[in-house]
């Protein structure tokens, strides 16, 4: 950070807000000029929330043009649209034109059609065609993430010619660390790193030092697949090709980090029984929160009703041995927790690529062994507690503890295998998480418990 280390963002926000309230815009601008653009974006976002968009735009307009574009690129889409709705068309056009191409596409995808039409109308024919091409890629595809700003080389170049080309074109490229070598018809022929070129002699042909064993993605590949490639190989950038292997863009690691964050957030939401949403919590309306939460809660409530009906069916048994009721929450809770543990581990393993569908047999065998040992240990502890502390008979203790052992084995087995089954059926494994597992295990627990009670107690 460029500002003083003893000043926090919150302190600077308070200072900027006070200056703006006193209409000391130039002084507020001076404070921001010494701060990193990422932090200025955060400060501007807080100013919008505190003082409103009109005051924030006045401050935004005082920034140098190049800095204002950079700050704009770091704002979330809601704040970007709020600013665009206030500034002039000329200012909008300047910002859109100066943004990195992939950032520009992200903004245009969220803008109203009339504003997009105006932006396109003021663009060159070549750029307009390029923008329309990128906007037509599916939302979650590699094509929607890529940028056409990359260093392209010919295989007949020498290292000296390539380095001279990089010096001319590098400022307009997303990255210069990896360059892409094209063959006839714009087909991707190989890749070469800047490091390799720098340590090679100028007269060496590019074809002699390029790598033909490279990884690329198709423009229609899912963004989650692309993010997994970045995580697996540690790429800084990856080339994007069409169905004929023609190079049409690259995806850089800064863009994929956002996707990894979105995918992780989506998995957490699904695991908590929520509809996936990329909107920030504070900027999501109450009705949207209701819409995202209500369907799953309704489904889970219905499943609990089924569990209630099963308990009602065994009312006669409960009336004869009333002490059985007090251990039901223990069994249901332990079963649900056991299943959730296994489901969480398997879902995470599938997401990271540590576990694959071919490992289903290994997962099943491991979960059976783990669950049996855990179930046996917990059952022994509960047997002693029921007999000594609760003072119940041996048959009650046997019913509860045998039920616990069976329930834990079944819960962990189901928790481990359901995400694998979901993956096999092309369903997001994250859906098979805590709420879903807990509801299913509750039903199994109740049935198992009462059947064993009838068999052991002879009722």
Secondary structure, DSSP 8 states (H G I E B T S, - for coil): --S-TT--HHHHHHHHHHHHHTT-HHHHHHHHHTS-HHHHHHHHHHHHHHH-HHHHHHHHHHS-HHHHHHHHHHS-HHHHHHHHTTS-HHHHHHHHHHS-HHHHHHHHHHS-HHHHHHHHHTS-HHHHHHHHHHHTS-TTBGGGT-BS---EEETT-BHHHHHHHHHHHGGGSS-SSEEEEE-GGGBEEEEEEHHHHHTS-TTSBHHHH-BSS--EEETTSBHHHHHHHHHHH--SEEEEE-TT-BEEEEEEHHHHHHHHHHHHHHHHHHHTT-----S-GGGS-HHHHHHHHHHHHHHHHHHHHHHHHHHHHTHHHHHHSGGGGGGHHHHHHHHHHHHHHHHHHHHHHHHHTSS-GGGHHHHHHHHHHHHHHHHHHHHHHHHHIIIIIS---HHHHHHHHHHHHHHHHHHHHHHHHHHHHHHHTT--GGGSSHHHHHHHHHHHHHHHHHHHHHHHH--
